[in-house]
Amino acid sequence: MLTEEIAGIAFDRENAPSLFQARHDTMHVVQAGQWRRFSVAQVAEAAGIVP
């Protein structure tokens, strides 16, 4: 099974976040009862796509 992990959030069918939403430059993720907020820059850096 392919699992993508960015900034400590695992994205796969079994562990899909119950909420994944963005507003302005902040991404909100609720997964396994935990709410996390990340800036878009943090996620881009964790994914290795920052120039």
mmCIF entry with sequence, helices, sheets and N, C-alpha, C, O atoms, coordinates in Angstrom:
data_MODEL
# 
_entry.id   MODEL 
# 
_entity.id                         1 
_entity.type                       polymer 
_entity.pdbx_number_of_molecules   1 
# 
_entity_poly.entity_id                      1 
_entity_poly.type                           'polypeptide(L)' 
_entity_poly.nstd_linkage                   no 
_entity_poly.nstd_monomer                   no 
_entity_poly.pdbx_seq_one_letter_code       MLTEEIAGIAFDRENAPSLFQARHDTMHVVQAGQWRRFSVAQVAEAAGIVP 
_entity_poly.pdbx_seq_one_letter_code_can   MLTEEIAGIAFDRENAPSLFQARHDTMHVVQAGQWRRFSVAQVAEAAGIVP 
_entity_poly.pdbx_strand_id                 A 
# 
loop_
_entity_poly_seq.entity_id 
_entity_poly_seq.num 
_entity_poly_seq.mon_id 
_entity_poly_seq.hetero 
1 1  MET n 
1 2  LEU n 
1 3  THR n 
1 4  GLU n 
1 5  GLU n 
1 6  ILE n 
1 7  ALA n 
1 8  GLY n 
1 9  ILE n 
1 10 ALA n 
1 11 PHE n 
1 12 ASP n 
1 13 ARG n 
1 14 GLU n 
1 15 ASN n 
1 16 ALA n 
1 17 PRO n 
1 18 SER n 
1 19 LEU n 
1 20 PHE n 
1 21 GLN n 
1 22 ALA n 
1 23 ARG n 
1 24 HIS n 
1 25 ASP n 
1 26 THR n 
1 27 MET n 
1 28 HIS n 
1 29 VAL n 
1 30 VAL n 
1 31 GLN n 
1 32 ALA n 
1 33 GLY n 
1 34 GLN n 
1 35 TRP n 
1 36 ARG n 
1 37 ARG n 
1 38 PHE n 
1 39 SER n 
1 40 VAL n 
1 41 ALA n 
1 42 GLN n 
1 43 VAL n 
1 44 ALA n 
1 45 GLU n 
1 46 ALA n 
1 47 ALA n 
1 48 GLY n 
1 49 ILE n 
1 50 VAL n 
1 51 PRO n 
# 
_struct_asym.id          A 
_struct_asym.entity_id   1 
# 
_struct_conf.conf_type_id            HELX_P 
_struct_conf.id                      HELX_P1 
_struct_conf.pdbx_PDB_helix_id       AA1 
_struct_conf.beg_label_comp_id       VAL 
_struct_conf.beg_label_asym_id       A 
_struct_conf.beg_label_seq_id        40 
_struct_conf.pdbx_beg_PDB_ins_code   ? 
_struct_conf.end_label_comp_id       ALA 
_struct_conf.end_label_asym_id       A 
_struct_conf.end_label_seq_id        46 
_struct_conf.pdbx_end_PDB_ins_code   ? 
_struct_conf.beg_auth_comp_id        VAL 
_struct_conf.beg_auth_asym_id        A 
_struct_conf.beg_auth_seq_id         40 
_struct_conf.end_auth_comp_id        ALA 
_struct_conf.end_auth_asym_id        A 
_struct_conf.end_auth_seq_id         46 
_struct_conf.pdbx_PDB_helix_class    1 
_struct_conf.details                 ? 
_struct_conf.pdbx_PDB_helix_length   7 
# 
_struct_conf_type.id          HELX_P 
_struct_conf_type.criteria    ? 
_struct_conf_type.reference   ? 
# 
loop_
_struct_sheet.id 
_struct_sheet.type 
_struct_sheet.number_strands 
_struct_sheet.details 
AA1 ? 2 ? 
AA2 ? 3 ? 
# 
loop_
_struct_sheet_order.sheet_id 
_struct_sheet_order.range_id_1 
_struct_sheet_order.range_id_2 
_struct_sheet_order.offset 
_struct_sheet_order.sense 
AA1 1 2 ? anti-parallel 
AA2 1 2 ? anti-parallel 
AA2 2 3 ? anti-parallel 
# 
loop_
_struct_sheet_range.sheet_id 
_struct_sheet_range.id 
_struct_sheet_range.beg_label_comp_id 
_struct_sheet_range.beg_label_asym_id 
_struct_sheet_range.beg_label_seq_id 
_struct_sheet_range.pdbx_beg_PDB_ins_code 
_struct_sheet_range.end_label_comp_id 
_struct_sheet_range.end_label_asym_id 
_struct_sheet_range.end_label_seq_id 
_struct_sheet_range.pdbx_end_PDB_ins_code 
_struct_sheet_range.beg_auth_comp_id 
_struct_sheet_range.beg_auth_asym_id 
_struct_sheet_range.beg_auth_seq_id 
_struct_sheet_range.end_auth_comp_id 
_struct_sheet_range.end_auth_asym_id 
_struct_sheet_range.end_auth_seq_id 
AA1 1 GLU A 4  ? ILE A 6  ? GLU A 4  ILE A 6  
AA1 2 ILE A 9  ? PHE A 11 ? ILE A 9  PHE A 11 
AA2 1 LEU A 19 ? ARG A 23 ? LEU A 19 ARG A 23 
AA2 2 THR A 26 ? GLN A 31 ? THR A 26 GLN A 31 
AA2 3 GLN A 34 ? SER A 39 ? GLN A 34 SER A 39 
# 
loop_
_atom_site.group_PDB 
_atom_site.id 
_atom_site.type_symbol 
_atom_site.label_atom_id 
_atom_site.label_alt_id 
_atom_site.label_comp_id 
_atom_site.label_asym_id 
_atom_site.label_entity_id 
_atom_site.label_seq_id 
_atom_site.pdbx_PDB_ins_code 
_atom_site.Cartn_x 
_atom_site.Cartn_y 
_atom_site.Cartn_z 
_atom_site.occupancy 
_atom_site.B_iso_or_equiv 
_atom_site.pdbx_formal_charge 
_atom_site.auth_seq_id 
_atom_site.auth_comp_id 
_atom_site.auth_asym_id 
_atom_site.auth_atom_id 
_atom_site.pdbx_PDB_model_num 
ATOM 1   N N  . MET A 1 1  ? 0.840   -1.183 0.000  1.00 0.00 ? 1  MET A N  1 
ATOM 2   C CA . MET A 1 1  ? 0.000   0.000  0.000  1.00 0.00 ? 1  MET A CA 1 
ATOM 3   C C  . MET A 1 1  ? 0.883   1.243  0.000  1.00 0.00 ? 1  MET A C  1 
ATOM 4   O O  . MET A 1 1  ? 1.891   1.310  0.705  1.00 0.00 ? 1  MET A O  1 
ATOM 5   N N  . LEU A 1 2  ? 0.496   2.196  -0.782 1.00 0.00 ? 2  LEU A N  1 
ATOM 6   C CA . LEU A 1 2  ? 1.237   3.444  -0.881 1.00 0.00 ? 2  LEU A CA 1 
ATOM 7   C C  . LEU A 1 2  ? 0.730   4.414  0.179  1.00 0.00 ? 2  LEU A C  1 
ATOM 8   O O  . LEU A 1 2  ? -0.468  4.688  0.256  1.00 0.00 ? 2  LEU A O  1 
ATOM 9   N N  . THR A 1 3  ? 1.623   4.922  0.976  1.00 0.00 ? 3  THR A N  1 
ATOM 10  C CA . THR A 1 3  ? 1.275   5.918  1.986  1.00 0.00 ? 3  THR A CA 1 
ATOM 11  C C  . THR A 1 3  ? 2.165   7.131  1.773  1.00 0.00 ? 3  THR A C  1 
ATOM 12  O O  . THR A 1 3  ? 3.388   7.007  1.705  1.00 0.00 ? 3  THR A O  1 
ATOM 13  N N  . GLU A 1 4  ? 1.567   8.271  1.670  1.00 0.00 ? 4  GLU A N  1 
ATOM 14  C CA . GLU A 1 4  ? 2.284   9.538  1.546  1.00 0.00 ? 4  GLU A CA 1 
ATOM 15  C C  . GLU A 1 4  ? 2.243   10.210 2.902  1.00 0.00 ? 4  GLU A C  1 
ATOM 16  O O  . GLU A 1 4  ? 1.178   10.296 3.512  1.00 0.00 ? 4  GLU A O  1 
ATOM 17  N N  . GLU A 1 5  ? 3.380   10.689 3.388  1.00 0.00 ? 5  GLU A N  1 
ATOM 18  C CA . GLU A 1 5  ? 3.409   11.372 4.672  1.00 0.00 ? 5  GLU A CA 1 
ATOM 19  C C  . GLU A 1 5  ? 4.034   12.743 4.483  1.00 0.00 ? 5  GLU A C  1 
ATOM 20  O O  . GLU A 1 5  ? 5.132   12.876 3.943  1.00 0.00 ? 5  GLU A O  1 
ATOM 21  N N  . ILE A 1 6  ? 3.323   13.746 4.932  1.00 0.00 ? 6  ILE A N  1 
ATOM 22  C CA . ILE A 1 6  ? 3.799   15.117 4.852  1.00 0.00 ? 6  ILE A CA 1 
ATOM 23  C C  . ILE A 1 6  ? 3.587   15.753 6.218  1.00 0.00 ? 6  ILE A C  1 
ATOM 24  O O  . ILE A 1 6  ? 2.476   15.739 6.748  1.00 0.00 ? 6  ILE A O  1 
ATOM 25  N N  . ALA A 1 7  ? 4.635   16.303 6.779  1.00 0.00 ? 7  ALA A N  1 
ATOM 26  C CA . ALA A 1 7  ? 4.584   17.013 8.059  1.00 0.00 ? 7  ALA A CA 1 
ATOM 27  C C  . ALA A 1 7  ? 3.942   16.163 9.158  1.00 0.00 ? 7  ALA A C  1 
ATOM 28  O O  . ALA A 1 7  ? 3.200   16.678 9.994  1.00 0.00 ? 7  ALA A O  1 
ATOM 29  N N  . GLY A 1 8  ? 4.232   14.859 9.150  1.00 0.00 ? 8  GLY A N  1 
ATOM 30  C CA . GLY A 1 8  ? 3.720   13.987 10.195 1.00 0.00 ? 8  GLY A CA 1 
ATOM 31  C C  . GLY A 1 8  ? 2.300   13.500 9.996  1.00 0.00 ? 8  GLY A C  1 
ATOM 32  O O  . GLY A 1 8  ? 1.761   12.811 10.861 1.00 0.00 ? 8  GLY A O  1 
ATOM 33  N N  . ILE A 1 9  ? 1.680   13.841 8.873  1.00 0.00 ? 9  ILE A N  1 
ATOM 34  C CA . ILE A 1 9  ? 0.321   13.394 8.579  1.00 0.00 ? 9  ILE A CA 1 
ATOM 35  C C  . ILE A 1 9  ? 0.401   12.307 7.517  1.00 0.00 ? 9  ILE A C  1 
ATOM 36  O O  . ILE A 1 9  ? 0.915   12.540 6.423  1.00 0.00 ? 9  ILE A O  1 
ATOM 37  N N  . ALA A 1 10 ? -0.104  11.128 7.836  1.00 0.00 ? 10 ALA A N  1 
ATOM 38  C CA . ALA A 1 10 ? -0.109  10.020 6.873  1.00 0.00 ? 10 ALA A CA 1 
ATOM 39  C C  . ALA A 1 10 ? -1.379  10.095 6.042  1.00 0.00 ? 10 ALA A C  1 
ATOM 40  O O  . ALA A 1 10 ? -2.479  10.228 6.578  1.00 0.00 ? 10 ALA A O  1 
ATOM 41  N N  . PHE A 1 11 ? -1.216  10.009 4.729  1.00 0.00 ? 11 PHE A N  1 
ATOM 42  C CA . PHE A 1 11 ? -2.353  10.050 3.814  1.00 0.00 ? 11 PHE A CA 1 
ATOM 43  C C  . PHE A 1 11 ? -2.476  8.693  3.131  1.00 0.00 ? 11 PHE A C  1 
ATOM 44  O O  . PHE A 1 11 ? -1.743  8.394  2.188  1.00 0.00 ? 11 PHE A O  1 
ATOM 45  N N  . ASP A 1 12 ? -3.397  7.887  3.607  1.00 0.00 ? 12 ASP A N  1 
ATOM 46  C CA . ASP A 1 12 ? -3.736  6.629  2.956  1.00 0.00 ? 12 ASP A CA 1 
ATOM 47  C C  . ASP A 1 12 ? -5.205  6.339  3.252  1.00 0.00 ? 12 ASP A C  1 
ATOM 48  O O  . ASP A 1 12 ? -5.834  7.068  4.019  1.00 0.00 ? 12 ASP A O  1 
ATOM 49  N N  . ARG A 1 13 ? -5.751  5.299  2.664  1.00 0.00 ? 13 ARG A N  1 
ATOM 50  C CA . ARG A 1 13 ? -7.192  5.031  2.820  1.00 0.00 ? 13 ARG A CA 1 
ATOM 51  C C  . ARG A 1 13 ? -7.579  4.681  4.250  1.00 0.00 ? 13 ARG A C  1 
ATOM 52  O O  . ARG A 1 13 ? -8.642  5.100  4.709  1.00 0.00 ? 13 ARG A O  1 
ATOM 53  N N  . GLU A 1 14 ? -6.765  3.937  4.959  1.00 0.00 ? 14 GLU A N  1 
ATOM 54  C CA . GLU A 1 14 ? -7.112  3.533  6.323  1.00 0.00 ? 14 GLU A CA 1 
ATOM 55  C C  . GLU A 1 14 ? -6.995  4.677  7.323  1.00 0.00 ? 14 GLU A C  1 
ATOM 56  O O  . GLU A 1 14 ? -7.729  4.705  8.311  1.00 0.00 ? 14 GLU A O  1 
ATOM 57  N N  . ASN A 1 15 ? -6.095  5.610  7.088  1.00 0.00 ? 15 ASN A N  1 
ATOM 58  C CA . ASN A 1 15 ? -5.826  6.690  8.045  1.00 0.00 ? 15 ASN A CA 1 
ATOM 59  C C  . ASN A 1 15 ? -6.129  8.063  7.479  1.00 0.00 ? 15 ASN A C  1 
ATOM 60  O O  . ASN A 1 15 ? -5.463  9.041  7.822  1.00 0.00 ? 15 ASN A O  1 
ATOM 61  N N  . ALA A 1 16 ? -7.112  8.141  6.631  1.00 0.00 ? 16 ALA A N  1 
ATOM 62  C CA . ALA A 1 16 ? -7.430  9.426  6.005  1.00 0.00 ? 16 ALA A CA 1 
ATOM 63  C C  . ALA A 1 16 ? -7.864  10.437 7.065  1.00 0.00 ? 16 ALA A C  1 
ATOM 64  O O  . ALA A 1 16 ? -8.593  10.080 7.990  1.00 0.00 ? 16 ALA A O  1 
ATOM 65  N N  . PRO A 1 17 ? -7.431  11.690 6.945  1.00 0.00 ? 17 PRO A N  1 
ATOM 66  C CA . PRO A 1 17 ? -7.872  12.710 7.891  1.00 0.00 ? 17 PRO A CA 1 
ATOM 67  C C  . PRO A 1 17 ? -9.387  12.868 7.833  1.00 0.00 ? 17 PRO A C  1 
ATOM 68  O O  . PRO A 1 17 ? -9.980  12.760 6.759  1.00 0.00 ? 17 PRO A O  1 
ATOM 69  N N  . SER A 1 18 ? -10.016 13.123 8.972  1.00 0.00 ? 18 SER A N  1 
ATOM 70  C CA . SER A 1 18 ? -11.451 13.367 8.978  1.00 0.00 ? 18 SER A CA 1 
ATOM 71  C C  . SER A 1 18 ? -11.768 14.793 8.535  1.00 0.00 ? 18 SER A C  1 
ATOM 72  O O  . SER A 1 18 ? -12.896 15.091 8.144  1.00 0.00 ? 18 SER A O  1 
ATOM 73  N N  . LEU A 1 19 ? -10.775 15.665 8.596  1.00 0.00 ? 19 LEU A N  1 
ATOM 74  C CA . LEU A 1 19 ? -10.925 17.036 8.090  1.00 0.00 ? 19 LEU A CA 1 
ATOM 75  C C  . LEU A 1 19 ? -9.601  17.464 7.489  1.00 0.00 ? 19 LEU A C  1 
ATOM 76  O O  . LEU A 1 19 ? -8.547  17.290 8.100  1.00 0.00 ? 19 LEU A O  1 
ATOM 77  N N  . PHE A 1 20 ? -9.658  18.017 6.306  1.00 0.00 ? 20 PHE A N  1 
ATOM 78  C CA . PHE A 1 20 ? -8.482  18.595 5.659  1.00 0.00 ? 20 PHE A CA 1 
ATOM 79  C C  . PHE A 1 20 ? -8.983  19.843 4.965  1.00 0.00 ? 20 PHE A C  1 
ATOM 80  O O  . PHE A 1 20 ? -9.677  19.762 3.951  1.00 0.00 ? 20 PHE A O  1 
ATOM 81  N N  . GLN A 1 21 ? -8.635  20.994 5.506  1.00 0.00 ? 21 GLN A N  1 
ATOM 82  C CA . GLN A 1 21 ? -9.173  22.248 5.014  1.00 0.00 ? 21 GLN A CA 1 
ATOM 83  C C  . GLN A 1 21 ? -8.091  23.317 5.063  1.00 0.00 ? 21 GLN A C  1 
ATOM 84  O O  . GLN A 1 21 ? -7.221  23.293 5.934  1.00 0.00 ? 21 GLN A O  1 
ATOM 85  N N  . ALA A 1 22 ? -8.149  24.241 4.135  1.00 0.00 ? 22 ALA A N  1 
ATOM 86  C CA . ALA A 1 22 ? -7.190  25.353 4.117  1.00 0.00 ? 22 ALA A CA 1 
ATOM 87  C C  . ALA A 1 22 ? -7.942  26.672 4.107  1.00 0.00 ? 22 ALA A C  1 
ATOM 88  O O  . ALA A 1 22 ? -9.012  26.809 3.515  1.00 0.00 ? 22 ALA A O  1 
ATOM 89  N N  . ARG A 1 23 ? -7.341  27.629 4.784  1.00 0.00 ? 23 ARG A N  1 
ATOM 90  C CA . ARG A 1 23 ? -7.882  28.985 4.776  1.00 0.00 ? 23 ARG A CA 1 
ATOM 91  C C  . ARG A 1 23 ? -6.695  29.937 4.779  1.00 0.00 ? 23 ARG A C  1 
ATOM 92  O O  . ARG A 1 23 ? -5.833  29.872 5.655  1.00 0.00 ? 23 ARG A O  1 
ATOM 93  N N  . HIS A 1 24 ? -6.665  30.800 3.813  1.00 0.00 ? 24 HIS A N  1 
ATOM 94  C CA . HIS A 1 24 ? -5.539  31.709 3.612  1.00 0.00 ? 24 HIS A CA 1 
ATOM 95  C C  . HIS A 1 24 ? -4.254  30.890 3.475  1.00 0.00 ? 24 HIS A C  1 
ATOM 96  O O  . HIS A 1 24 ? -4.167  30.063 2.567  1.00 0.00 ? 24 HIS A O  1 
ATOM 97  N N  . ASP A 1 25 ? -3.269  31.083 4.326  1.00 0.00 ? 25 ASP A N  1 
ATOM 98  C CA . ASP A 1 25 ? -2.017  30.332 4.197  1.00 0.00 ? 25 ASP A CA 1 
ATOM 99  C C  . ASP A 1 25 ? -1.877  29.239 5.255  1.00 0.00 ? 25 ASP A C  1 
ATOM 100 O O  . ASP A 1 25 ? -0.770  28.761 5.507  1.00 0.00 ? 25 ASP A O  1 
ATOM 101 N N  . THR A 1 26 ? -3.002  28.834 5.882  1.00 0.00 ? 26 THR A N  1 
ATOM 102 C CA . THR A 1 26 ? -2.966  27.827 6.933  1.00 0.00 ? 26 THR A CA 1 
ATOM 103 C C  . THR A 1 26 ? -3.791  26.608 6.542  1.00 0.00 ? 26 THR A C  1 
ATOM 104 O O  . THR A 1 26 ? -4.921  26.732 6.069  1.00 0.00 ? 26 THR A O  1 
ATOM 105 N N  . MET A 1 27 ? -3.206  25.425 6.747  1.00 0.00 ? 27 MET A N  1 
ATOM 106 C CA . MET A 1 27 ? -3.903  24.180 6.489  1.00 0.00 ? 27 MET A CA 1 
ATOM 107 C C  . MET A 1 27 ? -4.293  23.578 7.836  1.00 0.00 ? 27 MET A C  1 
ATOM 108 O O  . MET A 1 27 ? -3.485  23.537 8.763  1.00 0.00 ? 27 MET A O  1 
ATOM 109 N N  . HIS A 1 28 ? -5.537  23.112 7.937  1.00 0.00 ? 28 HIS A N  1 
ATOM 110 C CA . HIS A 1 28 ? -6.057  22.497 9.158  1.00 0.00 ? 28 HIS A CA 1 
ATOM 111 C C  . HIS A 1 28 ? -6.312  21.027 8.861  1.00 0.00 ? 28 HIS A C  1 
ATOM 112 O O  . HIS A 1 28 ? -6.958  20.692 7.868  1.00 0.00 ? 28 HIS A O  1 
ATOM 113 N N  . VAL A 1 29 ? -5.805  20.150 9.722  1.00 0.00 ? 29 VAL A N  1 
ATOM 114 C CA . VAL A 1 29 ? -5.965  18.714 9.545  1.00 0.00 ? 29 VAL A CA 1 
ATOM 115 C C  . VAL A 1 29 ? -6.399  18.107 10.883 1.00 0.00 ? 29 VAL A C  1 
ATOM 116 O O  . VAL A 1 29 ? -5.767  18.328 11.915 1.00 0.00 ? 29 VAL A O  1 
ATOM 117 N N  . VAL A 1 30 ? -7.493  17.338 10.839 1.00 0.00 ? 30 VAL A N  1 
ATOM 118 C CA . VAL A 1 30 ? -7.919  16.562 11.999 1.00 0.00 ? 30 VAL A CA 1 
ATOM 119 C C  . VAL A 1 30 ? -7.765  15.104 11.617 1.00 0.00 ? 30 VAL A C  1 
ATOM 120 O O  . VAL A 1 30 ? -8.348  14.636 10.639 1.00 0.00 ? 30 VAL A O  1 
ATOM 121 N N  . GLN A 1 31 ? -6.965  14.388 12.408 1.00 0.00 ? 31 GLN A N  1 
ATOM 122 C CA . GLN A 1 31 ? -6.701  12.981 12.148 1.00 0.00 ? 31 GLN A CA 1 
ATOM 123 C C  . GLN A 1 31 ? -6.478  12.288 13.484 1.00 0.00 ? 31 GLN A C  1 
ATOM 124 O O  . GLN A 1 31 ? -5.704  12.759 14.317 1.00 0.00 ? 31 GLN A O  1 
ATOM 125 N N  . ALA A 1 32 ? -7.158  11.175 13.679 1.00 0.00 ? 32 ALA A N  1 
ATOM 126 C CA . ALA A 1 32 ? -7.032  10.386 14.915 1.00 0.00 ? 32 ALA A CA 1 
ATOM 127 C C  . ALA A 1 32 ? -7.289  11.244 16.156 1.00 0.00 ? 32 ALA A C  1 
ATOM 128 O O  . ALA A 1 32 ? -6.601  11.108 17.167 1.00 0.00 ? 32 ALA A O  1 
ATOM 129 N N  . GLY A 1 33 ? -8.280  12.122 16.067 1.00 0.00 ? 33 GLY A N  1 
ATOM 130 C CA . GLY A 1 33 ? -8.651  12.942 17.210 1.00 0.00 ? 33 GLY A CA 1 
ATOM 131 C C  . GLY A 1 33 ? -7.722  14.094 17.524 1.00 0.00 ? 33 GLY A C  1 
ATOM 132 O O  . GLY A 1 33 ? -7.883  14.745 18.557 1.00 0.00 ? 33 GLY A O  1 
ATOM 133 N N  . GLN A 1 34 ? -6.758  14.365 16.668 1.00 0.00 ? 34 GLN A N  1 
ATOM 134 C CA . GLN A 1 34 ? -5.825  15.474 16.889 1.00 0.00 ? 34 GLN A CA 1 
ATOM 135 C C  . GLN A 1 34 ? -6.003  16.521 15.796 1.00 0.00 ? 34 GLN A C  1 
ATOM 136 O O  . GLN A 1 34 ? -6.096  16.199 14.611 1.00 0.00 ? 34 GLN A O  1 
ATOM 137 N N  . TRP A 1 35 ? -6.050  17.793 16.226 1.00 0.00 ? 35 TRP A N  1 
ATOM 138 C CA . TRP A 1 35 ? -6.163  18.897 15.283 1.00 0.00 ? 35 TRP A CA 1 
ATOM 139 C C  . TRP A 1 35 ? -4.777  19.503 15.127 1.00 0.00 ? 35 TRP A C  1 
ATOM 140 O O  . TRP A 1 35 ? -4.127  19.848 16.114 1.00 0.00 ? 35 TRP A O  1 
ATOM 141 N N  . ARG A 1 36 ? -4.335  19.629 13.903 1.00 0.00 ? 36 ARG A N  1 
ATOM 142 C CA . ARG A 1 36 ? -3.029  20.230 13.629 1.00 0.00 ? 36 ARG A CA 1 
ATOM 143 C C  . ARG A 1 36 ? -3.197  21.354 12.623 1.00 0.00 ? 36 ARG A C  1 
ATOM 144 O O  . ARG A 1 36 ? -4.039  21.281 11.728 1.00 0.00 ? 36 ARG A O  1 
ATOM 145 N N  . ARG A 1 37 ? -2.390  22.391 12.777 1.00 0.00 ? 37 ARG A N  1 
ATOM 146 C CA . ARG A 1 37 ? -2.375  23.514 11.834 1.00 0.00 ? 37 ARG A CA 1 
ATOM 147 C C  . ARG A 1 37 ? -0.969  23.651 11.284 1.00 0.00 ? 37 ARG A C  1 
ATOM 148 O O  . ARG A 1 37 ? 0.016   23.548 12.015 1.00 0.00 ? 37 ARG A O  1 
ATOM 149 N N  . PHE A 1 38 ? -0.894  23.885 9.983  1.00 0.00 ? 38 PHE A N  1 
ATOM 150 C CA . PHE A 1 38 ? 0.387   24.066 9.312  1.00 0.00 ? 38 PHE A CA 1 
ATOM 151 C C  . PHE A 1 38 ? 0.267   25.228 8.347  1.00 0.00 ? 38 PHE A C  1 
ATOM 152 O O  . PHE A 1 38 ? -0.790  25.451 7.757  1.00 0.00 ? 38 PHE A O  1 
ATOM 153 N N  . SER A 1 39 ? 1.346   25.960 8.191  1.00 0.00 ? 39 SER A N  1 
ATOM 154 C CA . SER A 1 39 ? 1.353   26.961 7.126  1.00 0.00 ? 39 SER A CA 1 
ATOM 155 C C  . SER A 1 39 ? 1.626   26.234 5.818  1.00 0.00 ? 39 SER A C  1 
ATOM 156 O O  . SER A 1 39 ? 2.230   25.161 5.811  1.00 0.00 ? 39 SER A O  1 
ATOM 157 N N  . VAL A 1 40 ? 1.186   26.811 4.728  1.00 0.00 ? 40 VAL A N  1 
ATOM 158 C CA . VAL A 1 40 ? 1.443   26.218 3.416  1.00 0.00 ? 40 VAL A CA 1 
ATOM 159 C C  . VAL A 1 40 ? 2.945   26.088 3.199  1.00 0.00 ? 40 VAL A C  1 
ATOM 160 O O  . VAL A 1 40 ? 3.389   25.115 2.590  1.00 0.00 ? 40 VAL A O  1 
ATOM 161 N N  . ALA A 1 41 ? 3.736   27.037 3.677  1.00 0.00 ? 41 ALA A N  1 
ATOM 162 C CA . ALA A 1 41 ? 5.186   26.980 3.537  1.00 0.00 ? 41 ALA A CA 1 
ATOM 163 C C  . ALA A 1 41 ? 5.760   25.776 4.272  1.00 0.00 ? 41 ALA A C  1 
ATOM 164 O O  . ALA A 1 41 ? 6.668   25.125 3.755  1.00 0.00 ? 41 ALA A O  1 
ATOM 165 N N  . GLN A 1 42 ? 5.253   25.461 5.469  1.00 0.00 ? 42 GLN A N  1 
ATOM 166 C CA . GLN A 1 42 ? 5.725   24.284 6.217  1.00 0.00 ? 42 GLN A CA 1 
ATOM 167 C C  . GLN A 1 42 ? 5.454   22.994 5.460  1.00 0.00 ? 42 GLN A C  1 
ATOM 168 O O  . GLN A 1 42 ? 6.315   22.117 5.390  1.00 0.00 ? 42 GLN A O  1 
ATOM 169 N N  . VAL A 1 43 ? 4.256   22.877 4.892  1.00 0.00 ? 43 VAL A N  1 
ATOM 170 C CA . VAL A 1 43 ? 3.892   21.676 4.146  1.00 0.00 ? 43 VAL A CA 1 
ATOM 171 C C  . VAL A 1 43 ? 4.730   21.561 2.889  1.00 0.00 ? 43 VAL A C  1 
ATOM 172 O O  . VAL A 1 43 ? 5.194   20.471 2.556  1.00 0.00 ? 43 VAL A O  1 
ATOM 173 N N  . ALA A 1 44 ? 4.934   22.675 2.177  1.00 0.00 ? 44 ALA A N  1 
ATOM 174 C CA . ALA A 1 44 ? 5.756   22.647 0.961  1.00 0.00 ? 44 ALA A CA 1 
ATOM 175 C C  . ALA A 1 44 ? 7.186   22.243 1.289  1.00 0.00 ? 44 ALA A C  1 
ATOM 176 O O  . ALA A 1 44 ? 7.795   21.476 0.544  1.00 0.00 ? 44 ALA A O  1 
ATOM 177 N N  . GLU A 1 45 ? 7.727   22.744 2.384  1.00 0.00 ? 45 GLU A N  1 
ATOM 178 C CA . GLU A 1 45 ? 9.092   22.382 2.792  1.00 0.00 ? 45 GLU A CA 1 
ATOM 179 C C  . GLU A 1 45 ? 9.164   20.897 3.139  1.00 0.00 ? 45 GLU A C  1 
ATOM 180 O O  . GLU A 1 45 ? 10.098  20.213 2.721  1.00 0.00 ? 45 GLU A O  1 
ATOM 181 N N  . ALA A 1 46 ? 8.191   20.390 3.898  1.00 0.00 ? 46 ALA A N  1 
ATOM 182 C CA . ALA A 1 46 ? 8.175   18.975 4.282  1.00 0.00 ? 46 ALA A CA 1 
ATOM 183 C C  . ALA A 1 46 ? 8.041   18.064 3.054  1.00 0.00 ? 46 ALA A C  1 
ATOM 184 O O  . ALA A 1 46 ? 8.563   16.950 3.045  1.00 0.00 ? 46 ALA A O  1 
ATOM 185 N N  . ALA A 1 47 ? 7.343   18.540 2.027  1.00 0.00 ? 47 ALA A N  1 
ATOM 186 C CA . ALA A 1 47 ? 7.165   17.763 0.802  1.00 0.00 ? 47 ALA A CA 1 
ATOM 187 C C  . ALA A 1 47 ? 8.343   17.914 -0.155 1.00 0.00 ? 47 ALA A C  1 
ATOM 188 O O  . ALA A 1 47 ? 8.412   17.234 -1.179 1.00 0.00 ? 47 ALA A O  1 
ATOM 189 N N  . GLY A 1 48 ? 9.268   18.808 0.186  1.00 0.00 ? 48 GLY A N  1 
ATOM 190 C CA . GLY A 1 48 ? 10.446  19.010 -0.651 1.00 0.00 ? 48 GLY A CA 1 
ATOM 191 C C  . GLY A 1 48 ? 10.181  19.788 -1.922 1.00 0.00 ? 48 GLY A C  1 
ATOM 192 O O  . GLY A 1 48 ? 10.875  19.597 -2.920 1.00 0.00 ? 48 GLY A O  1 
ATOM 193 N N  . ILE A 1 49 ? 9.189   20.661 -1.903 1.00 0.00 ? 49 ILE A N  1 
ATOM 194 C CA . ILE A 1 49 ? 8.863   21.417 -3.113 1.00 0.00 ? 49 ILE A CA 1 
ATOM 195 C C  . ILE A 1 49 ? 9.131   22.912 -2.981 1.00 0.00 ? 49 ILE A C  1 
ATOM 196 O O  . ILE A 1 49 ? 8.632   23.708 -3.775 1.00 0.00 ? 49 ILE A O  1 
ATOM 197 N N  . VAL A 1 50 ? 9.914   23.289 -1.985 1.00 0.00 ? 50 VAL A N  1 
ATOM 198 C CA . VAL A 1 50 ? 10.294  24.699 -1.824 1.00 0.00 ? 50 VAL A CA 1 
ATOM 199 C C  . VAL A 1 50 ? 11.505  24.955 -2.724 1.00 0.00 ? 50 VAL A C  1 
ATOM 200 O O  . VAL A 1 50 ? 12.484  24.209 -2.684 1.00 0.00 ? 50 VAL A O  1 
ATOM 201 N N  . PRO A 1 51 ? 11.433  25.999 -3.522 1.00 0.00 ? 51 PRO A N  1 
ATOM 202 C CA . PRO A 1 51 ? 12.569  26.290 -4.430 1.00 0.00 ? 51 PRO A CA 1 
ATOM 203 C C  . PRO A 1 51 ? 13.847  26.630 -3.679 1.00 0.00 ? 51 PRO A C  1 
ATOM 204 O O  . PRO A 1 51 ? 14.876  26.895 -4.300 1.00 0.00 ? 51 PRO A O  1 
# 
